[in-house]
Amino acid sequence: MALSASLHLRQSQSLVMTPQLMQSIQLLQMTHFELTQFIAQEVEKNPLLEFQANDDLGGSPERAEMMPGDEPRASEESGGQADLYDSATSTTGERLGEQLDADFANVFQDDTTPQRADAPELLGQWKSMPGGGEGEDYDLDDFVAGRKSLRDTLTEQLPFALPDASDRLIAQHLIDQLDDAGYLQADLREVADRHGAAQDDVLRVLLTLQQFDPPGIFARSLGECLAIQLRARDRLDPAMEALVANLELLARRDFASLKKICGVDEEDLIDMLAEIRKLDPKPGTSFETSVTEAIVPDIVVRAAPDGSWLVELNPDALPRVLVNQDYFAKVSRGTQKNSADQAFLNECLQNANWLTRSLDQRARTIMKVATEIVRQQDAFLVNGIGHLRPLNLKTVADAIKMHESTVSRVTSNKYMLTPRGLFELKYFFTVSISSAEGGDSHSAEAVRHRIRTLIQEESADAVLSDDDIVDSLKKAGIDIARRTVAKYREAMNIPSSVQRRREKRALAKATAS
């Protein structure tokens, strides 16, 4: 059979991920902070994009301000009540002034220049301050003292504790090796080799640094950190040293072994544990300068007067971006003869329009998903976590006619503010646990809440085992295995029944004494 080249025409369909489509998908899963940063970058690159100011959103009549030149006018319906009020106020002020021998005239003049200065030197100081006397605003941050870091605090103590320059150089290197918790992450042998000093000298400098404030600093382990703080309190006796050296037994709550190792009775061990609880396991965290970012909810849910729920997009979380059409028309008239400039301008307009449409589509998608979640979890919003229904992505996706992946992207790192608190949208999706009586299934989060409530209500004489919890849940109509109860309990950091019994009895004795 001879081989020959030929042409064939074939028609087919394929799914192509365009850059604009990929951008829309990325916008769905962005958080509020990430979206703000992304839009700021786009505004910087695209001359046709601009942020919409809050003043451009329009104001309500109640917040309308009086324009220059306008005079207050009393409405016809008021019947001159404003004038009557002014005259009554003036008459009342004159009568009080006569009775109390005081002048009730307005001493706070609208003019910013004071009529009389009782302290001219203070007035001069105020005028010399930023914004004082010249109508300029001043920043209060200029008068706030700077917050000291952990390194600054330790460096200030160096000259008083280490007069030798070589020791201070080693100490400065050790300060640089501290982590955020205040623990030393350096090898003393490497430090000695780097500075050409003996390892004993480095250890001597380290022991001196461990006496600095805050107590427990420069420790190389948790036990050493606690020992340094106990030594500063003069509480590091042999029994306490044995307790600090066996922290793994304390973590397992093996109080019987600790009493034998420390050579103390149960009452003394309770006092030692109370002393340990007063210590700071991470002394360096108090100097942390990182700013805590508040979570901005994307959805706000409120109760409606008719008993339903109002689901609204949070206006503070909505980006306000506009396409400046006037600027585009003005620049287009000057770039008609330059094809390259016109092509760039058209591309900017296309990208700007696509971005605004993508943001609008993102808001609509979030609104659809949030509305369906509120409809599905109405019982939770009314009665609390005990009535949280099992829900999965497919149920919501089928209800709003979208794909599961789209719902998954929308619910990632998005938050909803409800009368029950602030929750991530992922919180409302939990697995289903079958009912023991064949009724409606239960949410895993609701079952965890029931387990936590049962354990909190138990007493020292009647501590519930995992089998007891299974029996209690079956009486409530929840069919669950014992290993599932153990898994949920460990996920909530709740110890076993044996450990809880020891803790509750020790706490009861400490309270009684």
Secondary structure as the mmCIF struct_conf table of DSSP 4:
data_model
#
loop_
_struct_conf.conf_type_id
_struct_conf.id
_struct_conf.beg_label_comp_id
_struct_conf.beg_label_asym_id
_struct_conf.beg_label_seq_id
_struct_conf.end_label_comp_id
_struct_conf.end_label_asym_id
_struct_conf.end_label_seq_id
HELX_RH_AL_P HELX_RH_AL_P1 PRO A 19 LEU A 28
TURN_TY1_P TURN_TY1_P1 GLN A 29 GLN A 29
HELX_RH_AL_P HELX_RH_AL_P2 HIS A 32 LYS A 45
TURN_TY1_P TURN_TY1_P2 PRO A 47 LEU A 48
STRN STRN1 LEU A 49 PHE A 51
HELX_LH_PP_P HELX_LH_PP_P1 GLN A 52 ALA A 53
HELX_RH_3T_P HELX_RH_3T_P1 ASN A 54 LEU A 57
HELX_RH_3T_P HELX_RH_3T_P2 PRO A 61 ARG A 63
HELX_LH_PP_P HELX_LH_PP_P2 ALA A 64 MET A 67
TURN_TY1_P TURN_TY1_P3 PRO A 68 GLY A 69
TURN_TY1_P TURN_TY1_P4 GLU A 76 GLY A 79
BEND BEND1 GLY A 80 GLY A 80
HELX_RH_AL_P HELX_RH_AL_P3 GLN A 81 LEU A 100
TURN_TY1_P TURN_TY1_P5 ASP A 101 ASP A 101
BEND BEND2 ALA A 105 ALA A 105
BEND BEND3 PHE A 108 PHE A 108
BEND BEND4 ASP A 110 THR A 113
BEND BEND5 GLN A 115 GLN A 115
BEND BEND6 ASP A 118 ASP A 118
HELX_RH_AL_P HELX_RH_AL_P4 PRO A 120 SER A 128
BEND BEND7 MET A 129 MET A 129
TURN_TY1_P TURN_TY1_P6 PRO A 130 GLU A 134
BEND BEND8 GLY A 135 GLY A 135
HELX_RH_3T_P HELX_RH_3T_P3 LEU A 140 PHE A 143
BEND BEND9 VAL A 144 VAL A 144
HELX_LH_PP_P HELX_LH_PP_P3 ALA A 145 SER A 149
HELX_RH_AL_P HELX_RH_AL_P5 LEU A 150 ALA A 161
BEND BEND10 ASP A 164 ASP A 164
HELX_RH_AL_P HELX_RH_AL_P6 ALA A 165 ASP A 176
TURN_TY1_P TURN_TY1_P7 GLN A 177 GLN A 177
STRN STRN2 LEU A 178 LEU A 178
TURN_TY1_P TURN_TY1_P8 ASP A 180 ALA A 181
BEND BEND11 GLY A 182 GLY A 182
STRN STRN3 TYR A 183 LEU A 184
HELX_RH_AL_P HELX_RH_AL_P7 LEU A 188 HIS A 195
TURN_TY1_P TURN_TY1_P9 GLY A 196 GLY A 196
HELX_RH_AL_P HELX_RH_AL_P8 GLN A 199 LEU A 209
TURN_TY1_P TURN_TY1_P10 GLN A 210 GLN A 211
BEND BEND12 PHE A 212 PRO A 214
TURN_TY1_P TURN_TY1_P11 PRO A 215 PHE A 218
STRN STRN4 ALA A 219 ALA A 219
BEND BEND13 ARG A 220 SER A 221
HELX_RH_AL_P HELX_RH_AL_P9 LEU A 222 ALA A 232
TURN_TY1_P TURN_TY1_P12 ARG A 233 ASP A 234
HELX_RH_AL_P HELX_RH_AL_P10 PRO A 238 ALA A 245
TURN_TY1_P TURN_TY1_P13 ASN A 246 ASN A 246
HELX_RH_AL_P HELX_RH_AL_P11 LEU A 247 ALA A 251
TURN_TY1_P TURN_TY1_P14 ARG A 252 ARG A 253
HELX_RH_AL_P HELX_RH_AL_P12 PHE A 255 CYS A 262
TURN_TY1_P TURN_TY1_P15 GLY A 263 GLY A 263
HELX_RH_AL_P HELX_RH_AL_P13 GLU A 266 ARG A 277
TURN_TY1_P TURN_TY1_P16 LYS A 278 LYS A 278
BEND BEND14 LEU A 279 LEU A 279
BEND BEND15 PRO A 281 PRO A 281
HELX_RH_3T_P HELX_RH_3T_P4 PRO A 283 PHE A 287
HELX_LH_PP_P HELX_LH_PP_P4 SER A 290 ILE A 295
BEND BEND16 ASP A 298 ASP A 298
STRN STRN5 ILE A 299 ALA A 303
TURN_TY1_P TURN_TY1_P17 PRO A 305 ASP A 306
BEND BEND17 GLY A 307 SER A 308
STRN STRN6 TRP A 309 LEU A 313
HELX_RH_3T_P HELX_RH_3T_P5 PRO A 315 ALA A 317
BEND BEND18 LEU A 318 LEU A 318
STRN STRN7 VAL A 321 VAL A 323
HELX_RH_AL_P HELX_RH_AL_P14 GLN A 325 GLY A 334
BEND BEND19 THR A 335 LYS A 337
HELX_RH_AL_P HELX_RH_AL_P15 SER A 339 GLN A 376
TURN_TY1_P TURN_TY1_P18 GLN A 377 GLN A 377
HELX_RH_AL_P HELX_RH_AL_P16 ASP A 378 ASN A 383
HELX_RH_3T_P HELX_RH_3T_P6 ILE A 385 HIS A 387
HELX_LH_PP_P HELX_LH_PP_P5 LEU A 388 PRO A 390
HELX_RH_AL_P HELX_RH_AL_P17 LEU A 393 ILE A 400
TURN_TY1_P TURN_TY1_P19 LYS A 401 LYS A 401
HELX_RH_AL_P HELX_RH_AL_P18 GLU A 404 THR A 411
TURN_TY1_P TURN_TY1_P20 SER A 412 ASN A 413
STRN STRN8 TYR A 415 THR A 418
TURN_TY1_P TURN_TY1_P21 PRO A 419 ARG A 420
STRN STRN9 GLY A 421 GLU A 424
HELX_RH_3T_P HELX_RH_3T_P7 LEU A 425 PHE A 428
STRN STRN10 SER A 432 ILE A 433
STRN STRN11 SER A 435 SER A 435
TURN_TY1_P TURN_TY1_P22 ALA A 436 GLU A 437
BEND BEND20 GLY A 438 ASP A 440
STRN STRN12 HIS A 442 SER A 443
HELX_RH_AL_P HELX_RH_AL_P19 ALA A 444 GLU A 457
STRN STRN13 SER A 459 SER A 459
TURN_TY1_P TURN_TY1_P23 ALA A 460 ASP A 461
STRN STRN14 ALA A 462 ALA A 462
HELX_RH_AL_P HELX_RH_AL_P20 ASP A 466 LYS A 475
TURN_TY1_P TURN_TY1_P24 ALA A 476 GLY A 477
STRN STRN15 ILE A 478 ILE A 478
HELX_RH_AL_P HELX_RH_AL_P21 ARG A 482 ALA A 491
TURN_TY1_P TURN_TY1_P25 MET A 492 ASN A 493
HELX_LH_PP_P HELX_LH_PP_P6 ILE A 494 SER A 496
HELX_RH_AL_P HELX_RH_AL_P22 SER A 497 ALA A 512
#
